[in-house]
Amino acid sequence: MKRVLSALCTVAVLALSMAGCSTARLVDSDVTAFSRWSAAPPAPGTPYRFERLPSQQTFAAQQDQVEALARTALAKVGLDLNPTVARYSVQVVLATLVLERAPYGGAGYGGFGFPMPGFFLGGGSRGASLGMSFPMHFPEPYFKRELSILMRELSTGQIVFETRAVHDGVWSDTLAVLPAMLDAALMGFPQPPPGTRRVNVEIPR
């Protein structure tokens, strides 16, 4: 019995050590992108400017944060923010849907996230007891985010690049997750592979 308890303790310590050593988390996005360049794809240093929808003008402060992060991601693929001589406009749209779900989502959970009451039976040298337990489990928020980037050629007004990244998870810190989604959405720019693909990007925990 002592050996079993010792082995269980060792496993528990190792598991806690591994969890404590993890310094990164994975942001997995489903990415679908299309490109239709009228001429050669943009070379490194190609200038662009941001374009906003009327609704984004209403929430200018939030859009400023989104575009600041998008600027960093676009610079990684060789594009330069320079509105005065821009050849392309870039529109960045981020939508976040907050859902309610039970933390474990298994059988025995009601529609409001409360588990069914359970029975317990206890015994010992001084007798036995029978009762009911009512564990309280509340639903935790669940976030589904969709990011889209549209690039328009200003000389023709045609959309030449379109990409979308979708990610869902329990993390509420959008500004920490967004850079990974932007990098995923621009993976393969300016000529991304066809079809939807899963792109994993690690970010600091």
MARBA-3410 file (N, C-alpha, C, O; in Angstrom, 1 decimal):
205
0.8,-1.2,0.0,0.0,0.0,0.0,0.9,1.3,0.0,0.6,2.2,-0.7 ~ 1.9,1.2,0.8,2.8,2.4,0.9,3.5,2.6,-0.5,3.6,3.8,-0.9 ~ 3.8,1.5,-1.2,4.5,1.7,-2.5,3.5,2.3,-3.5,3.9,3.2,-4.3 ~ 2.2,1.9,-3.4,1.2,2.5,-4.3,1.0,4.0,-4.0,1.0,4.8,-5.0 ~ 0.9,4.3,-2.8,0.8,5.8,-2.4,2.0,6.6,-2.8,1.9,7.7,-3.3
3.2,6.0,-2.7,4.4,6.7,-3.1,4.4,6.9,-4.6,4.9,8.0,-5.0 ~ 4.0,5.9,-5.4,4.0,6.0,-6.8,3.0,7.1,-7.2,3.3,7.9,-8.1 ~ 1.8,7.1,-6.6,0.8,8.1,-6.9,1.3,9.5,-6.6,1.1,10.5,-7.4 ~ 2.0,9.7,-5.5,2.6,11.0,-5.1,3.6,11.4,-6.2,3.6,12.6,-6.5 ~ 4.4,10.5,-6.6,5.5,10.8,-7.6,4.8,11.3,-8.9,5.3,12.3,-9.5
3.8,10.6,-9.3,3.1,11.0,-10.6,2.5,12.4,-10.4,2.5,13.2,-11.4 ~ 1.9,12.7,-9.3,1.3,13.9,-9.0,2.3,15.1,-9.1,2.0,16.1,-9.7 ~ 3.4,14.8,-8.4,4.5,15.8,-8.4,5.0,16.1,-9.8,5.2,17.3,-10.2 ~ 5.2,15.1,-10.6,5.7,15.2,-12.0,4.7,16.0,-12.8,5.0,16.9,-13.6 ~ 3.4,15.7,-12.6,2.3,16.4,-13.4,2.3,17.9,-13.1,2.2,18.7,-13.9
2.4,18.2,-11.8,2.5,19.6,-11.3,3.7,20.3,-11.9,3.6,21.5,-12.2 ~ 4.8,19.6,-11.9,6.0,20.2,-12.4,5.9,20.5,-13.9,6.4,21.6,-14.3 ~ 5.4,19.6,-14.6,5.2,19.8,-16.1,4.3,21.0,-16.3,4.5,21.8,-17.2 ~ 3.2,21.1,-15.6,2.2,22.2,-15.7,2.9,23.5,-15.4,2.7,24.5,-16.1 ~ 3.7,23.5,-14.3,4.4,24.8,-13.9,5.4,25.2,-14.9,5.7,26.4,-15.0
6.0,24.3,-15.7,7.1,24.6,-16.6,6.6,25.1,-17.9,7.3,25.7,-18.7 ~ 5.2,25.0,-18.2,4.7,25.4,-19.4,4.6,26.9,-19.5,4.0,27.5,-18.7 ~ 5.3,27.5,-20.5,5.4,28.9,-20.6,4.7,29.5,-21.8,4.7,30.6,-22.1 ~ 4.0,28.6,-22.6,3.4,29.0,-23.8,2.0,28.3,-23.9,1.8,27.3,-23.3 ~ 1.1,29.0,-24.6,-0.2,28.4,-24.9,-0.4,28.4,-26.4,0.2,29.3,-27.1
-1.2,27.5,-26.9,-1.4,27.3,-28.3,-2.7,28.0,-28.8,-3.8,27.7,-28.2 ~ -2.6,28.8,-29.8,-3.8,29.4,-30.4,-4.0,28.7,-31.8,-3.2,28.9,-32.7 ~ -5.0,27.9,-31.9,-5.3,27.2,-33.1,-6.4,27.9,-33.9,-7.5,28.1,-33.4 ~ -6.2,28.2,-35.2,-7.1,28.9,-36.0,-7.4,28.2,-37.3,-6.5,27.6,-37.9 ~ -8.6,28.2,-37.7,-9.0,27.6,-39.0,-8.9,28.8,-40.0,-9.7,29.7,-39.9
-8.0,28.7,-41.0,-7.8,29.8,-41.9,-8.2,29.4,-43.3,-7.9,28.3,-43.8 ~ -8.9,30.3,-43.9,-9.3,30.2,-45.4,-8.9,31.5,-46.1,-9.3,32.6,-45.6 ~ -8.1,31.4,-47.1,-7.6,32.6,-47.8,-7.7,32.5,-49.3,-7.6,31.4,-49.8 ~ -7.8,33.6,-50.0,-7.9,33.7,-51.4,-7.1,34.8,-51.9,-7.0,35.9,-51.3 ~ -6.5,34.7,-53.1,-5.8,35.8,-53.7,-6.1,35.8,-55.2,-6.2,34.8,-55.8
-6.2,37.0,-55.7,-6.4,37.2,-57.1,-5.7,38.6,-57.5,-6.4,39.6,-57.7 ~ -4.4,38.5,-57.7,-3.7,39.7,-58.0,-3.8,40.0,-59.5,-3.7,39.2,-60.4 ~ -4.1,41.3,-59.8,-4.3,41.8,-61.2,-2.9,41.8,-61.9,-2.9,41.7,-63.1 ~ -1.9,41.9,-61.1,-0.5,41.9,-61.7,0.3,41.1,-60.8,-0.2,40.1,-60.2 ~ 1.6,41.4,-60.7,2.5,40.6,-59.8,2.1,40.9,-58.3,1.6,42.0,-58.0
2.2,39.9,-57.4,1.9,40.2,-56.0,2.8,41.3,-55.4,3.8,41.6,-56.0 ~ 2.3,41.9,-54.4,3.1,43.0,-53.8,4.5,42.6,-53.3,4.7,41.6,-52.7 ~ 5.5,43.4,-53.7,6.8,43.2,-53.3,7.1,43.7,-51.9,6.3,44.5,-51.4 ~ 8.1,43.3,-51.2,8.4,43.9,-49.9,8.5,45.4,-49.9,9.1,46.0,-50.8 ~ 7.9,46.0,-48.9,7.9,47.5,-48.9,6.7,48.1,-49.5,6.6,49.4,-49.6
5.8,47.3,-50.1,4.6,47.9,-50.8,3.8,48.7,-49.7,3.5,48.2,-48.7 ~ 3.4,49.9,-50.1,2.6,50.8,-49.1,1.1,50.4,-49.2,0.6,50.1,-50.2 ~ 0.5,50.6,-48.0,-0.9,50.4,-47.9,-1.5,51.4,-46.9,-0.7,52.1,-46.2 ~ -2.8,51.5,-46.8,-3.5,52.3,-45.8,-4.6,51.5,-45.2,-5.1,50.5,-45.9 ~ -5.1,51.8,-44.0,-6.2,51.1,-43.5,-7.5,51.7,-43.9,-7.6,52.9,-44.1
-8.5,50.9,-44.1,-9.9,51.3,-44.5,-10.8,50.8,-43.4,-10.7,49.7,-43.0 ~ -11.8,51.7,-43.0,-12.7,51.3,-41.9,-14.1,51.4,-42.4,-14.5,52.2,-43.2 ~ -14.9,50.4,-41.9,-16.4,50.5,-42.1,-17.0,51.6,-41.2,-16.4,52.0,-40.2 ~ -18.2,52.0,-41.5,-18.8,53.1,-40.7,-19.0,52.6,-39.3,-18.8,53.4,-38.3 ~ -19.3,51.3,-39.0,-19.5,50.8,-37.7,-18.2,50.9,-36.9,-18.1,51.1,-35.7
-17.0,50.7,-37.6,-15.7,50.7,-36.9,-15.4,52.2,-36.6,-14.6,52.4,-35.6 ~ -15.9,53.1,-37.3,-15.6,54.5,-36.9,-16.3,54.9,-35.6,-15.8,55.7,-34.8 ~ -17.4,54.2,-35.3,-18.1,54.5,-34.0,-17.2,54.0,-32.8,-17.3,54.6,-31.8 ~ -16.5,52.9,-33.0,-15.7,52.4,-31.9,-14.2,52.5,-32.3,-13.5,51.6,-32.5 ~ -13.8,53.8,-32.5,-12.5,54.1,-33.1,-11.4,53.6,-32.1,-10.3,53.1,-32.6
-11.6,53.8,-30.8,-10.5,53.4,-29.9,-10.2,51.9,-30.0,-9.0,51.5,-30.0 ~ -11.2,51.1,-30.0,-11.0,49.6,-30.1,-10.4,49.3,-31.5,-9.5,48.4,-31.5 ~ -10.8,49.9,-32.6,-10.3,49.6,-33.9,-8.8,50.1,-34.0,-8.0,49.5,-34.7 ~ -8.5,51.1,-33.3,-7.1,51.6,-33.2,-6.2,50.5,-32.7,-5.1,50.2,-33.2 ~ -6.7,49.8,-31.6,-5.9,48.7,-31.1,-5.8,47.5,-32.0,-4.7,46.9,-32.2
-6.9,47.2,-32.7,-6.8,46.1,-33.7,-5.9,46.4,-34.8,-5.1,45.5,-35.2 ~ -5.9,47.6,-35.3,-5.1,48.0,-36.5,-3.6,48.1,-36.1,-2.7,47.9,-36.9 ~ -3.4,48.5,-34.8,-2.0,48.5,-34.4,-1.3,47.1,-34.4,-0.2,47.0,-34.8 ~ -2.1,46.1,-34.0,-1.6,44.8,-34.0,-1.5,44.2,-35.4,-0.6,43.5,-35.8 ~ -2.5,44.6,-36.3,-2.5,44.2,-37.7,-1.3,44.8,-38.4,-0.7,44.2,-39.3
-0.9,46.0,-38.0,0.3,46.7,-38.7,1.5,45.8,-38.4,2.3,45.7,-39.3 ~ 1.7,45.3,-37.2,2.8,44.5,-36.9,2.8,43.2,-37.7,3.8,42.8,-38.3 ~ 1.6,42.6,-37.8,1.5,41.3,-38.6,1.8,41.6,-40.1,2.4,40.8,-40.8 ~ 1.3,42.7,-40.6,1.4,43.0,-42.0,2.9,43.4,-42.3,3.4,43.1,-43.4 ~ 3.6,44.0,-41.4,5.0,44.3,-41.6,5.8,43.0,-41.7,6.8,42.9,-42.4
5.4,41.9,-41.0,6.1,40.6,-41.1,6.0,40.0,-42.5,6.9,39.3,-42.9 ~ 5.0,40.4,-43.3,4.9,39.8,-44.6,5.3,40.9,-45.7,5.1,40.7,-46.9 ~ 5.9,42.0,-45.2,6.6,42.9,-46.1,5.8,44.1,-46.5,6.2,44.9,-47.4 ~ 4.6,44.4,-45.9,3.8,45.5,-46.2,4.1,46.7,-45.3,4.4,46.5,-44.1 ~ 4.1,47.9,-45.9,4.5,49.1,-45.1,3.3,50.1,-45.1,2.7,50.5,-46.1
2.9,50.5,-43.8,1.8,51.4,-43.7,2.3,52.8,-44.1,3.1,53.4,-43.4 ~ 1.8,53.3,-45.2,2.1,54.6,-45.7,0.9,55.2,-46.5,0.9,55.1,-47.7 ~ 0.0,55.8,-45.8,-1.3,56.2,-46.5,-1.1,57.2,-47.6,-1.9,57.1,-48.6 ~ -0.1,58.0,-47.6,0.0,59.1,-48.7,0.4,58.5,-50.0,0.0,59.0,-51.0 ~ 1.1,57.3,-50.1,1.4,56.7,-51.3,0.9,55.3,-51.4,1.5,54.5,-52.1
-0.2,55.0,-50.7,-0.7,53.6,-50.6,-1.1,53.1,-52.0,-1.7,53.8,-52.8 ~ -0.8,51.8,-52.2,-1.3,51.1,-53.4,-2.4,50.2,-53.1,-3.2,49.9,-54.0 ~ -2.6,49.9,-51.8,-3.7,49.0,-51.4,-4.3,49.6,-50.2,-3.7,50.3,-49.4 ~ -5.6,49.2,-50.0,-6.2,49.5,-48.7,-6.5,48.2,-48.0,-6.7,47.1,-48.6 ~ -6.4,48.2,-46.7,-6.5,47.0,-45.9,-7.7,47.2,-44.9,-7.6,48.2,-44.1
-8.6,46.3,-44.9,-9.7,46.4,-43.9,-9.6,45.2,-43.0,-9.6,44.0,-43.4 ~ -9.6,45.4,-41.7,-9.5,44.4,-40.7,-10.8,44.4,-39.8,-11.1,45.4,-39.2 ~ -11.4,43.3,-39.8,-12.7,43.1,-39.0,-12.5,42.0,-38.0,-12.2,40.9,-38.4 ~ -12.8,42.3,-36.8,-12.8,41.3,-35.7,-14.1,41.2,-35.1,-14.7,42.2,-34.6 ~ -14.7,40.0,-35.0,-16.0,39.8,-34.4,-15.8,38.7,-33.3,-15.2,37.7,-33.5
-16.3,39.0,-32.1,-16.2,38.1,-31.0,-17.6,37.7,-30.4,-18.4,38.6,-30.1 ~ -17.9,36.5,-30.4,-19.2,36.0,-29.8,-18.9,35.3,-28.5,-18.1,34.3,-28.4 ~ -19.6,35.7,-27.5,-19.5,35.1,-26.1,-20.6,34.2,-25.9,-21.8,34.5,-25.9 ~ -20.3,32.9,-25.6,-21.2,31.9,-25.4,-21.2,31.4,-23.9,-20.2,31.6,-23.3 ~ -22.3,30.8,-23.5,-22.3,30.2,-22.1,-22.3,28.7,-22.3,-23.1,28.2,-23.1
-21.5,28.0,-21.6,-21.4,26.5,-21.7,-21.1,26.0,-20.3,-20.4,26.6,-19.5 ~ -21.5,24.7,-20.1,-21.1,24.1,-18.8,-19.7,23.7,-18.9,-19.1,23.4,-20.0 ~ -18.9,23.8,-17.7,-17.5,23.5,-17.7,-17.1,22.2,-18.2,-16.0,22.0,-18.8 ~ -17.9,21.2,-18.0,-17.6,19.8,-18.5,-18.5,19.3,-19.6,-18.1,18.5,-20.4 ~ -19.7,19.9,-19.7,-20.5,19.6,-20.9,-21.0,18.2,-21.0,-21.4,17.8,-22.1
-20.9,17.4,-19.9,-21.3,16.0,-20.0,-22.7,15.7,-19.6,-23.4,16.7,-19.3 ~ -23.1,14.5,-19.6,-24.4,14.1,-19.2,-24.6,14.4,-17.7,-23.7,14.4,-16.9 ~ -25.8,14.7,-17.3,-26.1,15.1,-16.0,-26.1,16.5,-15.7,-26.3,16.9,-14.5 ~ -25.8,17.4,-16.7,-25.8,18.8,-16.5,-27.1,19.4,-17.1,-27.5,19.0,-18.2 ~ -27.7,20.3,-16.4,-28.9,20.9,-16.9,-28.6,22.0,-17.9,-27.4,22.3,-18.1
-29.6,22.5,-18.4,-29.5,23.5,-19.5,-28.8,24.8,-18.9,-28.2,25.6,-19.7 ~ -28.9,25.0,-17.6,-28.3,26.2,-17.0,-26.9,25.9,-16.4,-26.3,26.8,-15.7 ~ -26.4,24.8,-16.7,-25.0,24.5,-16.2,-25.0,23.9,-14.8,-23.9,23.8,-14.2 ~ -26.1,23.5,-14.2,-26.1,22.9,-12.9,-26.2,21.4,-12.9,-27.0,20.9,-13.7 ~ -25.3,20.7,-12.2,-25.4,19.2,-12.2,-26.5,18.7,-11.4,-27.1,19.4,-10.6
-26.9,17.5,-11.7,-28.0,16.8,-11.0,-27.4,16.5,-9.6,-26.3,16.2,-9.4 ~ -28.3,16.5,-8.5,-27.8,16.1,-7.2,-27.3,14.7,-7.2,-27.9,13.8,-7.8 ~ -26.3,14.4,-6.3,-25.8,13.1,-6.2,-25.9,12.5,-4.8,-26.0,13.3,-3.9 ~ -26.0,11.2,-4.7,-26.1,10.6,-3.4,-24.7,10.2,-2.9,-23.8,9.8,-3.7 ~ -24.5,10.2,-1.6,-23.2,9.7,-1.1,-23.6,8.8,0.1,-24.5,9.0,0.9
-22.7,7.8,0.3,-22.9,6.9,1.4,-21.5,6.8,2.1,-20.5,6.4,1.5 ~ -21.5,7.1,3.4,-20.3,7.1,4.1,-20.4,6.1,5.3,-21.4,5.8,5.8 ~ -19.2,5.5,5.6,-19.2,4.5,6.7,-17.9,4.5,7.4,-16.9,5.1,6.9 ~ -17.9,3.9,8.6,-16.6,3.9,9.4,-16.9,3.1,10.6,-17.9,2.4,10.8 ~ -15.9,3.2,11.6,-16.0,2.4,12.8,-17.1,2.9,13.7,-17.5,2.2,14.6
-17.6,4.1,13.5,-18.6,4.7,14.4,-20.0,4.7,13.8,-20.9,5.3,14.4 ~ -20.2,4.0,12.6,-21.5,4.0,12.0,-21.5,4.4,10.6,-20.4,4.4,10.0 ~ -22.6,4.7,10.0,-22.8,5.0,8.6,-23.7,6.2,8.5,-24.4,6.5,9.4 ~ -23.6,6.8,7.3,-24.4,8.0,7.0,-24.9,8.0,5.6,-24.2,7.5,4.7 ~ -26.1,8.5,5.3,-26.6,8.6,4.0,-27.1,10.0,3.8,-27.8,10.5,4.6
-26.8,10.6,2.6,-27.3,11.9,2.4,-27.2,12.3,0.9,-27.0,11.4,0.1 ~ -27.4,13.6,0.6,-27.4,14.1,-0.7,-26.4,15.2,-0.8,-26.3,16.0,0.1 ~ -25.8,15.3,-2.0,-24.8,16.4,-2.2,-25.3,17.2,-3.4,-25.9,16.7,-4.3 ~ -25.1,18.5,-3.4,-25.5,19.4,-4.4,-24.3,20.2,-4.9,-24.2,21.4,-4.5 ~ -23.4,19.6,-5.7,-22.3,20.4,-6.2,-22.7,21.5,-7.1,-23.6,21.3,-7.9
-22.1,22.7,-6.9,-22.5,23.8,-7.7,-21.5,24.1,-8.8,-20.3,24.4,-8.5 ~ -21.9,23.9,-10.1,-21.0,24.2,-11.2,-21.7,25.2,-12.1,-22.8,25.0,-12.6 ~ -21.0,26.3,-12.3,-21.6,27.4,-13.1,-21.0,27.4,-14.5,-19.8,27.0,-14.6 ~ -21.7,27.8,-15.5,-21.1,27.8,-16.8,-20.0,28.8,-16.9,-20.1,29.9,-16.3 ~ -19.0,28.5,-17.7,-17.9,29.5,-17.8,-18.0,30.1,-19.3,-18.5,29.4,-20.2
-17.6,31.3,-19.4,-17.7,31.9,-20.8,-16.8,31.2,-21.8,-15.8,30.7,-21.5 ~ -17.3,31.2,-23.0,-16.6,30.5,-24.1,-16.6,31.5,-25.3,-17.7,32.1,-25.6 ~ -15.5,31.8,-25.8,-15.3,32.8,-26.8,-15.1,32.3,-28.2,-14.2,31.4,-28.4 ~ -15.8,32.7,-29.2,-15.6,32.4,-30.6,-15.3,33.7,-31.3,-16.0,34.6,-31.3 ~ -14.1,33.7,-31.9,-13.6,34.9,-32.6,-13.4,34.6,-34.1,-12.9,33.6,-34.5
-13.8,35.6,-34.9,-13.6,35.5,-36.3,-12.9,36.8,-36.8,-13.4,37.9,-36.6 ~ -11.8,36.6,-37.5,-11.0,37.7,-38.0,-11.0,37.6,-39.5,-10.7,36.6,-40.1 ~ -11.2,38.8,-40.1,-11.1,38.8,-41.6,-10.3,40.0,-42.0,-10.3,41.1,-41.4 ~ -9.5,39.8,-43.1,-8.7,40.8,-43.7,-9.0,40.9,-45.2,-8.9,39.9,-45.9 ~ -9.3,42.1,-45.6,-9.6,42.3,-47.1,-8.6,43.3,-47.6,-8.4,44.4,-47.0
-7.9,43.0,-48.7,-7.0,43.9,-49.3,-7.5,44.3,-50.7,-7.8,43.5,-51.5 ~ -7.6,45.6,-50.9,-8.2,46.2,-52.1,-7.1,47.0,-52.9,-6.4,47.8,-52.3 ~ -7.0,46.7,-54.2,-6.1,47.5,-55.0,-6.8,48.9,-55.3,-7.9,48.9,-55.9 ~ -6.1,49.9,-54.9,-6.8,51.2,-55.0,-6.9,51.7,-56.4,-7.9,52.4,-56.7 ~ -6.0,51.3,-57.3,-6.1,51.8,-58.7,-7.3,51.2,-59.5,-7.8,51.8,-60.4
-7.8,50.0,-59.1,-8.9,49.4,-59.8,-10.1,49.2,-58.9,-11.2,48.9,-59.4 ~ -9.9,49.3,-57.6,-11.0,49.1,-56.6,-11.4,47.6,-56.4,-12.4,47.3,-55.8 ~ -10.6,46.7,-57.0,-10.8,45.3,-56.8,-10.2,44.7,-55.6,-9.1,45.1,-55.2 ~ -10.9,43.8,-55.0,-10.3,43.0,-53.8,-9.4,42.0,-54.4,-9.8,41.1,-55.2 ~ -8.1,42.0,-54.0,-7.1,41.1,-54.5,-6.7,40.1,-53.5,-6.0,39.1,-53.8
-7.0,40.3,-52.2,-6.6,39.3,-51.2,-7.7,39.3,-50.1,-8.1,40.3,-49.6 ~ -8.1,38.1,-49.7,-9.1,37.9,-48.7,-8.7,36.7,-47.8,-8.3,35.7,-48.3 ~ -8.7,36.9,-46.5,-8.4,35.8,-45.6,-9.3,35.9,-44.4,-9.7,37.0,-43.9 ~ -9.5,34.7,-43.8,-10.4,34.7,-42.6,-9.8,33.6,-41.6,-9.4,32.5,-42.1 ~ -9.7,34.0,-40.4,-9.2,33.1,-39.3,-10.3,32.9,-38.2,-10.8,34.0,-37.8
-10.6,31.7,-37.8,-11.6,31.5,-36.8,-11.0,30.7,-35.7,-10.3,29.7,-35.9 ~ -11.2,31.2,-34.5,-10.6,30.5,-33.3,-11.7,30.6,-32.1,-12.4,31.6,-32.0 ~ -11.7,29.5,-31.4,-12.6,29.5,-30.2,-11.9,28.9,-29.0,-11.0,28.0,-29.2 ~ -12.3,29.4,-27.8,-11.6,28.9,-26.6,-12.1,29.7,-25.4,-13.0,30.5,-25.5 ~ -11.5,29.4,-24.2,-12.0,29.9,-23.0,-11.2,31.2,-22.6,-11.6,31.8,-21.6
-10.2,31.6,-23.4,-9.4,32.8,-23.0,-10.2,34.1,-23.3,-10.7,34.2,-24.4 ~ -10.3,34.9,-22.4,-11.0,36.2,-22.6,-10.1,37.3,-23.0,-10.7,38.4,-23.4 ~ -8.8,37.2,-23.0,-7.9,38.3,-23.3,-7.7,38.4,-24.8,-6.7,37.9,-25.4 ~ -8.6,39.1,-25.5,-8.6,39.2,-26.9,-7.3,39.8,-27.5,-6.8,39.3,-28.5 ~ -6.8,40.8,-26.8,-5.6,41.5,-27.4,-4.4,40.6,-27.3,-3.4,40.8,-28.0
-4.4,39.5,-26.4,-3.3,38.6,-26.4,-3.4,37.5,-27.5,-2.4,37.0,-28.0 ~ -4.7,37.1,-27.8,-4.9,36.1,-28.8,-4.9,36.6,-30.2,-4.5,35.9,-31.1 ~ -5.3,37.9,-30.4,-5.4,38.5,-31.7,-4.1,38.4,-32.5,-4.1,38.1,-33.7 ~ -2.9,38.8,-32.0,-1.7,38.7,-32.8,-1.4,37.3,-33.4,-1.0,37.2,-34.5 ~ -1.8,36.2,-32.7,-1.6,34.9,-33.2,-2.6,34.6,-34.3,-2.2,34.0,-35.3
-3.8,35.2,-34.2,-4.8,35.0,-35.3,-4.4,35.8,-36.5,-4.6,35.3,-37.6 ~ -3.8,37.0,-36.3,-3.4,37.7,-37.5,-2.2,37.0,-38.2,-2.2,36.9,-39.4 ~ -1.3,36.5,-37.4,-0.2,35.8,-38.1,-0.7,34.5,-38.8,-0.2,34.2,-39.9 ~ -1.7,33.9,-38.2,-2.2,32.7,-38.9,-3.0,33.1,-40.2,-2.9,32.4,-41.2 ~ -3.7,34.2,-40.1,-4.5,34.6,-41.3,-3.6,35.0,-42.4,-4.0,34.8,-43.6
-2.4,35.5,-42.1,-1.5,36.0,-43.2,-0.4,34.9,-43.6,0.5,35.2,-44.4 ~ -0.6,33.7,-43.0,0.4,32.7,-43.3,0.3,32.3,-44.8,-0.8,32.0,-45.3 ~ 1.4,32.3,-45.5,1.4,32.0,-46.9,1.2,33.2,-47.8,1.2,33.1,-49.0 ~ 1.0,34.4,-47.2,0.9,35.6,-48.1,2.1,35.8,-48.9,3.2,35.7,-48.4 ~ 1.9,36.3,-50.2,0.7,36.7,-50.9,0.0,35.7,-51.7,-1.0,36.0,-52.3
0.5,34.4,-51.7,-0.2,33.4,-52.4,-0.4,32.2,-51.5,0.3,31.2,-51.5 ~ -1.5,32.2,-50.7,-1.7,31.2,-49.7,-2.2,29.9,-50.4,-2.7,30.0,-51.5 ~ -2.1,28.8,-49.8,-2.6,27.5,-50.3,-4.1,27.5,-50.3,-4.7,28.2,-49.5 ~ -4.7,26.8,-51.3,-6.2,26.7,-51.3,-6.8,25.9,-50.2,-6.1,25.1,-49.6 ~ -8.0,26.2,-49.9,-8.8,25.4,-48.9,-8.6,25.9,-47.5,-7.8,26.8,-47.2
-9.3,25.3,-46.6,-9.2,25.7,-45.2,-8.2,24.8,-44.5,-8.1,23.6,-44.7 ~ -7.3,25.4,-43.7,-6.3,24.7,-43.0,-6.2,25.2,-41.6,-6.6,26.3,-41.2 ~ -5.7,24.3,-40.7,-5.5,24.6,-39.3,-4.1,25.2,-39.1,-3.1,24.5,-39.5 ~ -4.0,26.3,-38.5,-2.7,27.0,-38.3,-2.5,27.2,-36.8,-3.4,27.8,-36.1 ~ -1.5,26.6,-36.2,-1.2,26.7,-34.8,-0.1,27.7,-34.5,1.0,27.7,-35.1
-0.3,28.7,-33.6,0.7,29.7,-33.2,0.8,29.7,-31.7,-0.2,29.8,-31.0 ~ 2.0,29.6,-31.2,2.2,29.7,-29.8,2.4,31.1,-29.3,3.0,31.9,-30.0 ~ 1.8,31.5,-28.1,2.0,32.8,-27.5,2.4,32.6,-26.1,2.1,31.5,-25.5 ~ 3.0,33.6,-25.5,3.4,33.5,-24.1,2.2,33.2,-23.2,1.1,33.8,-23.4 ~ 2.4,32.4,-22.1,1.3,32.2,-21.2,1.2,33.3,-20.2,0.4,33.3,-19.3
END
